[in-house]
Amino acid sequence: MGNRLTQIATRTGDAGTTGLGDNTRVSKNSLRVHAMGDVDELNSNIGVLLCEDMADDVRTLLVEIQHQLFNLGGELSIPGYELLKPEAVLALDEALATYNETLPRLQEFILPAGTRAASQAHVCRTVARRAERAVVALGNEEALKETPRQYLNRLSDLMFVLARVLNRMNGGDDVYWKSERMARADAS
């Protein structure tokens, strides 16, 4: 594994390259660096979400997810290395089942809206999807384990569910898209 940074402004990236955890240098525009950056952005957005009021169990889950995303970033930074374990995907599956069970069935598509916490969870959902696309693109060019892709796919789903949970935290609800079908149903 590469050296831990003790100095942040090293100037080694001034030429448009960055060092990976295995001490190789790659373009800052490489697929690997894009995937690492998207995962880092997702983790940062979860940090913003954690600034909001929420139930302790949701907070604990999100903090664990941040740690797992750090593992994922580390795995992406060291080609061929595994840090994110399949058990992390199973933990997301369990959380999905637990939180989804508390929610009513969707009547229609919902807007990424509602409370500030729910809206931030939707931002996390969309960044997770982008990170997933970046990992898929990298996997199309280089050998990757399937756990990173699966984790990001499940995490995006979980962020959608958590947005719905967070909207209900203080008696709120989903913000439904006003589709033609819903308008017809309301009119009858």
Secondary structure, 3 states (H helix, E strand, C coil): CCCCCCCCCCCCCCCCEEECCCCCEEECCCHHHHHHHHHHHHHHHHHHHCCCCCCHHHHHHHHHHHHHHHHHHHHHHCCCCCCCCHHHHHHHHHHHHHHHHCCCCCCCCECCCCCHHHHHHHHHHHHHHHHHHHHHHHHHHCCCCCHHHHHHHHHHHHHHHHHHHHHHCCCCCCCECCCHHHHHHHHC
